[in-house]
Amino acid sequence: MEKIDFVITWVDSNDPIWQKEFNTYLPQNHCMNDIRAERYRNWENLRYWFRGVEKFAPWVNKVHFITCGQVPDWLNLKTPKLHFVKHSDYIPTEYLPTFSSRPIILNMHRIEGLSEHFVIFDDDCFLIDKVEPERFFRKGLPCDMAAFNALSPSDICIHHIVNNLCVINSSFKKHEMLRKHFWKWFSPQAGTKLLRTLFLLPWPHFTGFCTSHLPQGYLKSTFKEVWEKHEDILLRTTASRFRSIADINPWLFRYWQLAKGDFVPLNVNRDGINLLISDASLDRIVEIIERHKKKMICLIENDETPFETAKDRINAAFHKILPEKSSFEK
């Protein structure tokens, strides 16, 4: 098995210096930008992410921890497996500062020392039970579940998916790739989602891909290939300091791996779950964490999330299963 790195991005929105920069660069007419508070909110549970990695994935080669320069006061920068990365270490200066996660992720292949095989974590995705390297990579390829989806426009967030699909459909012929990688696209690992693929077969173009908000494996060479072929599009998003409807989304790299057949079929939902944090779901979230009902959990918030209540209860649940400091802590 090749070396596998983890990459995580993080921001402390409570930092007054960051807040000042945010307000300084925020466009006066930002109605087409996504600047919702939940995009930046600090849940104060990052230490449990590191504890989960050390306890449940001790095989990881290196953790690349990316921030705008912010360092949690408890973080041990001297621990061997940690690579602390500032935006300025790998994103061209003319595009900084940025307040969008998209440029931060789109340029990850530029990180010095990043392994060919790496897993991207959002800071709302946690390991809560033992996970093996084969969950993310097999035979040198990322594990993923290929299944078609049909776009259902509901809000401003749909634009980036449309933009991604424009790139994919200009680069790949759907039915040619399906014939070439038939058993990957029609694998039993897709479960009931295989029906979506079957129903959407008549359409000549890719209409969308089923997506799960869980940690995802990538090849650095995929990032480089997409950049070589679509640099102008990627630079346009890199230049956008805030999320815009004109952006492409980093899921483009996953879509590329799927369309090209650079993946091994795996039901990624079997050991992971993503849940919207709400009054109705809070008890279930706590139970899943405390009883290790899944190996991974992604906690999604929106403007109706009961932030303070949920933060206390969820962090208490994390502390119950991960009470001991990791080597990533002072």
Secondary structure, DSSP 8 states (H G I E B T S, - for coil): ---EEEEEE---TT-HHHHHHHHHHS-SS-TTEE--GGGT---S-HHHHHHHHHHH-TT--EEEEEESS---TTB-TTSTTEEEEEGGGTS-GGG-S---HHHHHHTGGGSTT--SEEEEE-TTEEE-S---GGGTEETTEEEE---B------SGGGHHHHHHHHHHHHH--HHHHHHHTHHHHT-GGGGGGHHHHHHTTTSSS---B----S-EEEEHHHHHHHHHHHHHHHHHHHT-SSEETT---THHHHHHHHHHT-SEE--TTSSEEEEE--TTTHHHHHHHHHTT-SSEEEEE--TTS-HHHHHHHHHHHHHHH--S--TTB-
